[in-house]
Amino acid sequence: MFMRKIIDFIIPHTCLKCKTINMDYGLCSDCFKDISFITAPNCKSCGKPFVNKTKGKYCGVCLRNKPKYILRSAVVYNDNSSPLILKFKHGDGTHIAPYMANEMTKVIQDFVDDIDLIIPVPLHKFRLLKRKYNQSAYLAKIIGKNINKPCDYTRVKRIKNTASQGNKSFSARVKNIRSAFVINNANIKNKNILIVDDVHTTGATINELSKTLLNSGAKQIYAVCFARVVSE
């Protein structure tokens, strides 16, 4: 403990977002206040935060067409949270993963005991070579340690080198990701699986992966992302 204090004094922590000196590992007080953390009340299915207090359990979208998975996200994706995510995803900012994963762990406590297996959203091999690492796998590994659940990085394979989902409509995203995943010779029958990804936009990717897992015998699909887009 004493040596840890000496090291922290010589090499102080800096805020993961703005790089100002910070006493703790994570965000400084100013950046923390800017982040919109998702808390109750929120949809019991997709986790979308309700703008107004309501006695309802589900958002309008889930009432009309409930997704194949139960999703939770830690923060709202906006101009304040996106720099942190983009630094982690595209700027070799793997040191940010523990903070993100710890926040994600907090929001899955209502179903954490039901989880049998954790699977990160896989990258196609060409995308992995370009990016050098799978950001979802980094998050999944830490979450697995936090909740003492096994992770599997090879059970699902991405066989379709899809174009970027950015700037695509929902229907185009669904078409783009269709049949992108296969189960890689592994038994998942009757398992409750937690899918891990960094950002939830329209849900097309997680929905397709959930469909693949359920068709292969999975019992229940849960999903967790660090951030999610919240449309009006």
C-alpha positions in Angstrom: 0.0 0.0 0.0 2.8 2.4 0.9 4.7 1.6 -2.3 1.5 2.1 -4.3 1.1 5.6 -2.8 4.7 6.4 -3.7 4.2 5.3 -7.3 0.9 7.3 -7.5 2.8 10.4 -6.3 5.6 10.0 -8.8 3.3 9.0 -11.7 -0.1 10.4 -10.8 -3.3 9.2 -12.4 -4.8 11.3 -15.1 -8.4 11.6 -16.2 -9.1 9.0 -18.9 -10.9 11.6 -21.0 -9.3 15.0 -20.5 -5.9 13.9 -19.1 -5.9 16.3 -16.2 -4.3 14.9 -13.0 -6.8 12.9 -11.1 -6.6 11.3 -7.7 -8.4 8.1 -8.7 -8.3 5.9 -11.7 -11.2 7.0 -14.0 -12.7 10.4 -14.8 -12.1 13.7 -13.1 -15.0 15.3 -11.4 -15.8 17.7 -14.3 -15.8 14.9 -16.9 -17.8 12.6 -14.6 -20.5 15.3 -14.3 -20.7 15.5 -18.1 -21.4 11.8 -18.6 -25.1 10.8 -18.7 -25.2 7.6 -16.7 -28.3 5.4 -17.3 -30.2 4.7 -14.1 -33.8 3.8 -13.3 -36.4 4.2 -14.5 -35.6 2.4 -17.7 -37.1 -0.2 -20.0 -36.9 -3.7 -18.5 -36.2 -5.1 -21.9 -33.8 -2.8 -23.8 -32.7 -0.7 -20.9 -33.6 2.6 -22.6 -33.9 5.3 -19.9 -37.4 6.9 -19.6 -37.4 10.7 -20.0 -40.3 11.0 -17.6 -41.2 9.0 -14.5 -43.6 6.2 -15.5 -45.1 3.1 -14.0 -44.6 1.2 -17.2 -42.0 -1.5 -17.5 -41.3 -1.3 -21.2 -40.6 1.4 -23.8 -42.9 1.9 -26.8 -40.5 0.1 -29.2 -40.3 -3.0 -27.0 -44.0 -3.1 -26.5 -44.5 -3.3 -30.2 -41.6 -5.6 -31.0 -39.7 -7.0 -28.0 -36.0 -7.8 -28.9 -34.5 -11.3 -28.7 -32.3 -10.2 -25.8 -32.3 -8.2 -22.5 -30.0 -5.3 -22.8 -28.3 -3.0 -20.3 -26.0 -0.1 -21.0 -24.0 2.1 -18.6 -24.1 5.5 -20.3 -25.8 7.5 -23.0 -23.8 7.8 -26.2 -23.4 11.6 -26.9 -20.8 14.3 -27.5 -19.6 13.9 -23.9 -19.1 10.1 -23.9 -18.1 9.5 -27.5 -14.4 10.8 -27.1 -13.8 8.2 -24.4 -15.3 5.4 -26.6 -13.5 6.5 -29.8 -10.2 6.7 -28.0 -10.7 3.1 -26.7 -12.0 1.8 -30.0 -9.8 3.4 -32.5 -7.0 5.1 -30.6 -5.2 2.1 -29.0 -6.8 3.2 -25.7 -7.0 -0.2 -24.2 -6.1 1.3 -20.8 -9.7 2.7 -20.7 -11.2 -0.8 -20.8 -11.1 -1.5 -17.0 -13.1 1.7 -16.3 -15.7 0.9 -19.0 -16.0 -2.7 -18.0 -16.5 -1.8 -14.3 -19.3 0.5 -15.2 -20.9 -2.2 -17.4 -20.6 -4.7 -14.5 -22.7 -2.4 -12.3 -25.7 -2.4 -14.7 -26.1 -6.2 -15.1 -26.5 -7.0 -11.4 -30.2 -7.8 -11.8 -29.4 -10.9 -13.9 -25.8 -11.6 -13.2 -26.5 -14.8 -11.3 -28.3 -16.3 -14.4 -25.3 -15.9 -16.7 -23.6 -19.1 -17.8 -21.2 -17.8 -20.5 -19.9 -14.5 -21.8 -19.3 -13.9 -25.5 -17.9 -10.7 -27.0 -19.2 -9.6 -30.4 -16.5 -11.0 -32.7 -14.7 -9.1 -35.4 -14.0 -10.5 -38.9 -10.4 -11.5 -39.2 -9.7 -8.7 -41.7 -11.1 -6.1 -39.4 -9.2 -7.6 -36.5 -5.9 -7.3 -38.4 -6.7 -3.7 -39.2 -7.7 -2.7 -35.7 -5.2 -5.0 -34.0 -7.6 -5.9 -31.2 -11.2 -6.7 -30.5 -12.4 -4.0 -28.1 -15.4 -6.1 -27.1 -13.1 -9.0 -26.1 -11.2 -6.6 -23.8 -14.4 -5.6 -22.0 -15.7 -9.2 -21.8 -12.5 -10.5 -20.2 -12.7 -7.9 -17.4 -16.4 -8.3 -16.9 -15.8 -12.1 -16.7 -13.3 -11.6 -13.9 -15.6 -9.2 -12.1 -18.5 -11.6 -12.0 -16.5 -14.8 -12.0 -18.1 -16.2 -15.2 -16.3 -17.8 -18.1 -15.6 -16.0 -21.4 -15.4 -17.7 -24.8 -13.6 -15.9 -27.6 -13.8 -18.6 -30.3 -17.3 -20.1 -29.9 -18.8 -17.6 -32.3 -17.1 -16.7 -35.6 -17.8 -13.7 -37.8 -17.8 -15.1 -41.4 -19.0 -12.0 -43.2 -16.7 -9.0 -43.6 -19.4 -6.5 -43.3 -19.0 -2.8 -44.2 -19.1 -0.3 -41.4 -22.6 0.1 -39.8 -22.0 3.8 -39.4 -24.3 6.2 -41.3 -26.6 3.3 -42.3 -30.3 3.2 -41.8 -31.8 0.5 -39.5 -33.0 -1.6 -42.5 -29.6 -1.3 -44.2 -27.8 -2.3 -41.0 -30.1 -5.4 -40.7 -29.3 -6.4 -44.3 -25.6 -5.7 -43.8 -25.2 -7.9 -40.8 -27.5 -10.7 -41.9 -25.9 -14.2 -41.7 -22.7 -12.7 -40.4 -22.2 -15.1 -37.5 -21.8 -18.9 -37.1 -21.3 -21.1 -34.1 -17.9 -22.6 -34.2 -18.4 -26.2 -33.3 -19.4 -25.7 -29.7 -22.4 -26.7 -27.6 -24.4 -23.8 -26.2 -27.7 -25.7 -25.6 -29.7 -24.3 -22.7 -27.0 -21.8 -21.8 -27.8 -18.2 -20.7 -25.4 -16.1 -22.6 -24.2 -12.5 -22.0 -23.2 -10.7 -25.2 -20.6 -7.9 -24.7 -20.2 -4.9 -27.1 -19.0 -1.3 -26.7 -21.8 0.7 -28.3 -25.5 -0.1 -29.0 -26.9 2.0 -31.9 -29.9 0.3 -33.5 -29.4 -3.2 -32.1 -29.0 -4.8 -35.5 -25.7 -6.5 -34.6 -26.7 -7.8 -31.2 -30.1 -8.9 -32.6 -28.4 -10.9 -35.4 -25.9 -12.5 -33.0 -28.8 -13.3 -30.5 -30.7 -15.0 -33.3 -27.7 -17.1 -34.2 -27.2 -18.2 -30.6 -30.9 -18.9 -30.0 -31.1 -21.0 -33.2 -28.2 -23.0 -31.9 -30.0 -23.9 -28.7 -29.2 -21.0 -26.3 -31.8 -20.5 -23.6 -31.7 -16.8 -22.8 -29.6 -14.0 -24.3 -28.5 -11.0 -22.3 -26.4 -8.1 -23.6 -24.4 -5.3 -22.1 -22.8 -2.2 -23.8 -20.9 0.6 -22.3 -22.9 3.2 -24.2 -26.1 3.3 -26.2 -27.7 5.8 -28.5 -31.0 7.2 -27.0 -33.3 8.5 -29.7 -36.1 11.0 -28.8 
